[in-house]
Amino acid sequence: MRKPVRISAIIVFIGWLLTGGLQAQGLFEQSVSGGDNQAWSLSGYIRGLAWAGKTVDKENIEPKALFSGGEINLLAKSGKFGDGKLSFRLRDGMENGYEPYGLDLREAYIHVHLGPVSLCTGRQIIAWGRADSNNPTDLITPKNPLFHSPDPDDIRMGNFLFNGKINVGTHIFFQGIWIPVYRPSIIPVTRDVLPPEMEVPAVQSPQKTLKNSGYAMKMDFTYPAVDFSLSWFDGFDPYPLFSFGGYKPVDSTFVPVIGEEPFREKIAGADFSTTLGSFGVRGEVAYRQTKGYDHDIHVALPDIRWVAGLDKTLGNLTMIVQYSGYCVTKFREVPEPGSGPAVMPDQMLLFYNRLMFRQTKRSQHTLSLHATWSPGQENVNIEGYGETNLTTGESLIRAQVKWNVSDGLSLTGGWQHFDGKQNTLYDLVGPLLNGLYMQCKICF
């Protein structure tokens, strides 16, 4: 289908939703008044975003993202036994040098409530963990960390799941998830860091068989003094890693062939949140177990990850201080890749894989501070985030101001900067994500 035809079809579809939303509003009002068992609601937003900053080999500021688009969320409810959600995005413009045109189905699921049991099936976005920004147990659905947006939740992507919950008691809940089909996250270590002569095919997803399904379970305990949970994950990590596929003859030479291949893991996790006086306390820990890491470069090493944080509210100021750490239990030294034709592709790919999973050192330690301030008026919000890796010297600074001009209309401007030494993760992602940004957004 040609682009103008697709645009026309999308416009007609959105128009149909909006006109249907007017009728749905009447149904919703009838439902509230008891005249009907069905309820509908339509919400979403329209926005335009510009993001610019310095690139790898240029001193001038270049655009990194320029796009407009929107999101539509359709919620449906059928009595007390069922509800559903349809959420999709439409974007057109430029991001990271390509055109992110098209529709993106974020979520589309049906939720059935049967007393203490609830069942949900369809494309869903599920977030696990209680820590701020860094959650080692958050492995159910994929992410796109290269998505340019002032809202960190925008990087989340949906996947088809079967999700069931059981209310075991007053304070205990059990959740079980089946992931029948693998959907990969976007690797933050992009292909731009690889030699241009390398051939990079699409992600090598596992075969769609029952054996390759993913499974997850969690027990939530909610008490007045403390909330905590125990979790288990057995499946493919959302982030695939680089794999080496040998050499392919092209003309009179041989070209290295690489791929993006997922690996299977088992992760046991636990998290909690409570209060100590006027402080909020939260923590999280996860142990990763993998197989084949001794001979497959696309498999992460076994490790332990943990997070501990304190949060405090003082008037209009909220602060979260957090410490996170990693320990690779089966650590193996990986030399930094050099340059030139003598560099072996598999060794270079192995280094980038270890870099992405923070496994170039036996252990790493990071401190972060997240502060939000409303200076005496609710329509202005100032937010800042900073972190420093005490082991590698990497740092991240993000600051933004959001002005709620009126109900539903907001202007957001900010600055983000990843910094690190050569051959560190933040050194590689910085040229893509560093810079100034501005967003105009209206919600309905």
N, C-alpha and C positions, 0 to 999 in steps of 0.2 A: 504494500500500500504506500503510495506516495505521501510525502509529508503534508501538503495542503489538504489532502483527503483525510488524513488522520486527524489533523487539527479540526476540521469541520465535524468529524464524527465525535471528537471529544467535546466540542462546544455543544453539540446537540444533546449528548449524554448528560453533561452538567446541567444544561437547561431543563432537561426532563427531571433530574433530581431536585432542582430548585422548585419547579412547579409542583412536583410531588410533595416537597417539603411543606408547601403552604397547606396542602390537604392534610399532611401528616400532623401539622400543628393543631388542626381541628380535632383529629383523632386523639392527640395527646391530651387536649383540654377535656374531651369527653371521658377519657380514661381517668383523669384526675377527679372528675365529678362523679365517677361511678357509672357512666353511661356506656362504657365499652371495656373489653378486656385487653385491648391492644393499645400500645403507646409507641410513638415514633418521635425521634428528635434528630435534627440535622445541625451540624456545627462544622467549623473549620476555620481556615484563614487564607488570606492572600498576601503575598509578600514579594519584595524585591530586595536583592542583596548584592553588594559590591565588596570585594576583598582584594587588596593589592599589597604587594611587598617586593623585596629584592629577591631575585632568582639566584641560582648557583653561580653562574659565570657572568652576571651583569651587575653593574652598580646602580643602574636605573631602576625605579620602581615599575613593576609590571603587574597587570591584572592577573590574579590567580583564580578568581571566581566572579562571574557576572551572570546572574540568572534571575528570572522571575518565575513565579509559580504559585501553587497553593495546595491545600490539603482539605479533603472533605471527609467527614466522619458521620456515618449514618448508623444510629442506634435503634434497634427494634426490640420490643418487649411483648411477649404473649402471655398475659396473665401472670401468675406467680411461678410458673414452671419453666419458662424459657426466655432467653434474650439472645441477641446477636449483635455483631458489629461489623461494619464494612468501612475500611479506612484506606484511602489511596492518595497519592501525590501526583501532581503534574508539574513538570519543570521544563524550561526551555532557556538555553543560554550557553555559557562556557564555564568549565571547571577543570582545573589541572591540564589545560591544553586540549580538551575534547568537549564535545557538545553533549551535555546530559539530558537530551531530549527524551520525552516519553512519559508514560504512566508507570508508577511504581506502586504495586499493591502491598501496603504495609500489613494490614490485618483483615481477615475475613473469617469469622468463626461463629459457631452456634454454641450456646451455653445452656445446659439443661439442669434444673434444680430439682432434686428428688429427696426432700427432707434433709437429712444430714449428709447426703451424697450429692456432689455436683460434677457434671461431666462437660468437657469442652473439647470441640474438635474443629480443626481448620488452621489457617495461618494465624499465628499469635506471636506476640512479643512478650517474653518473660524475663524479668530481672531478679536475680538472687543476690543476697548479701546485704549487709547493713553499713558497710564502710562508705566513705566519701570518695567517689571517683575510682578507687582501686578496690575491686572485689574479686578475690581469687576463686570464689565459688560461682561466679556469674558466667556460666558456660552453656546455657540452654539454647539461646538463639544468637545468630551472627551479628557482626557490627561492621560499619564502614568508618574507620577512624580518619579517613581523608575527606569526609564530608564537611564542607565549610558551613558552619552555623554558630550563632551565639548560644544556642541551646544544646548542651552535651547529649541530651536524650535523642537528638535527631540522628545520631550515628547508629542507632539501633535498627536492625532489620528483622523482619518476621520470617517464620518458617512453619511448615505444616506439622502440627503436633496433635497427639491425643493426651489430654490433660485432665486428670481426675483428682478430686479432693474429698476427704471424708472427715467429718467432725467426730473425733473419737470420744471426746469429753468436753467439759466446759472450757478447758484451757489447752486442749491438745488437738492438733490438726495434722492429718497425713496427706501428702501430695505425691502422686505418681505420674510420671510423664513418659510417653513413648515417642521417640523421634524416628519415624520410619524412613525419612528421606534426608540426606545430608545437603545443607546449603552453606557454602563457605563465606567466611568474612573476607574483607579486602585486606591484603597484606600491606602494612604500613611501610615496610621496606620495599619500595616500588622497583619495577623492572628498569627504571632509569639508572640505577646504580650499577647495572650489569653491562658488560661490553656490548656494543651495538651489533656485533656480528653473531651474537647468540640468538638462536631461534627459540621463542617462548610460546608453546601451545597453550590451550585453555586448561583450567583446573582439572586434574584427573580425579573426578569424584568417584567414590566407591560404588560398586554395583548395587543396584536397588534390590537387595535381598534381605530376608529376615535376619540373617546372621550379621549384616552390617547396620542394623538398627541401633539407635542410641536409647539409653534408659536413664532415668533420674528419679530419685526419691528424696523426700524431705519430711522430717517431723518438726512441726512448729509447736513451741510451748510458750504460751502467753499468760503471765502472772502479773499481779499488780506491781511487784517489786522488780521483776526482770523478765525480759523476753529473750528466748534463745532457740536455736534450731540445729539439727543434725542433718547432714545431707550426704548423698552418694550419687556419683555420676559415672556411667560406663558407656562410652561412645567416642566418636571422633571429635577432636578439638575443633571449635569453630574456625580457628586460623590454620589454613594449610601452610606447609613449608616448601621451600625450593627442593626439587629433586633433580638429579643428573641423569639424562637419558642417552649418554654416549655422544657420538659424532655422526653427522649427516653429510654426505657428499654434496657439495654445491659448486657447480662449475669445476674448477681445477683445485679446489681446496675442501677441507672438512670443517663443518660448522658445529660447535657445541649445541646440544639440544637440552633445554632445561624445562621443568614443569613445576606446577604447584600441586603437591600431593598431601592429603590429610593423613593424620596418624591417630591411632586409637589410644585411649588412656582410661585409667580409673582414678577417680578423685574422691577422697573422703574429706568432708568439710564440716565446720561448725562456726556459728557466729552468735553474738549476744549483744544486747543493749540494755542499759539500766541507768540509774541516776545516783550520784553521790552528792548530797546537798543540792547546790544549784548547778552542778555540772552534769552533763550527759556523758555517759561512757559507752563506748562501743568497741567491739573487737571481732576479728575473723581469722580463721586459720584453715589451710587446705594442704593435703598431702597428695601429690601426683605420682602415679605409678605407670610406667610405660614399658614396652617390650621392643626389642630390635634396635635400640639406640646405639648399640656397639658396632653395628654394620650398616644401618640405614641413616643417611644424613638428614632425612626429612622427619625424624622422630626426635621429640624433645627429651631431655634427660629427666629422670625422676628428681623431684624437688619438694621443698616445703616452703609455703608462703604464708605470711601473717601480716595483720594490720591491727593497730590499736589507736584509738582516738578519743579526744575530749572535745566537747562543744559547750559553749557558754553564751548566754544572751544578756546583754547589758543595754537596756532601753531599746533603741533602734539599731543596735549593732549586734550581729551574731557572728561568732568565730568558731571555727573547727580546726584544731591542731591534730595532726595525724602522723604516725610513724609506721612505715611499712618495710618489710624485710623479706629476703629470699635466701634460701640455702639449698644448693644443688648437692643432693646426697650421693650421686654417682658422677662427680665432677671430672671432666677431662679437659686439659688445656688445649685451646685451639689458637694457632698463630694468626695474627692479622694478615689479611691478603695483601700481597704486593701489587705490582702492575706489570704490564708487558705480556708477551706471548708465552713466557715461561711459567706463568701462573696456572696451576691446575684448576679447572672449573669446579670440580667437586669440592676441593678445599675452600675455594672462595664461597661457594654456596653454603657449605657447612658453617663458615664463620657468620654469614648473614643470618642463618637460621638460629644460631646460638644468640646472636645479637638481639633478634626480635623477641626471644623469650627470656631475655636478661640472664643468659647462662654463659657469658664469657668470663665471669668471675665465680669463684666458689660461693661467695655470699655478697649481697648488696644491701644497702640501708638508705632509706629515703625519708626526709622530713617534708611536711607540707603544711601550709596555712591557707584556709579558705575563709574570707570575711565578706559579709554582706551588710550594707548600711543604707538606711533610709533617712536622709538628713532633715528630719522635722516635717516631712510631707510624704504622703503615701504615693504620689504620682512620680517620684524620682527614686530610683534604686541604683546604688553603686556597689559593684561586686569586684573583688580581687582574689586571685588565686596564685600562689607561688609554691614551687617545690624545688628541692635540691637533692641530688643523689650524692651522698657523702662518699660513696665508693668510686664512682666514675667521674664525678665533677660536673655532670649534666644538670641543667636547670630549665625551668619553665616559668614564665611570668604571663599572666593573663589578667587584663583589667577592662571593665566595660561599664557604661552608664546606660540605663534604660529609662526613658521618659514616656510615661503613659499620658499621651496628649489628651485623650478622652476615653470613654468606655469603648474598648475594643481596638483603639488605634494607639500604636506605640512606635517609638523611634529608638534604636539601639546602636550605639557606637562603641568600638573597643579596639584593643591592641593585644596581640599574642606573639610570644617569642620563645621558640625552642632554641637552646644553645648547648653545644657539647664539643668536645675535642674530635679530631678526625677519627673516622671509623667508630663512632658511637651512634646509638639509635637516634638521639635528638639531632645529631649533626646531619643525618640522612633525611629526616622528616621535616626539618626546619625550612628548607627551601620551598616546600609545598604548602606549609601551614603558617609560616610567619607572616606578619603584616598587620595593617589596619583594616577594619571592616566597618560597614554601616548597613543597617537593615531597617526597612520600613514595613510594618506588618499591621494588618487589620484582621481582627477575629470576629466571627459571627456565630 
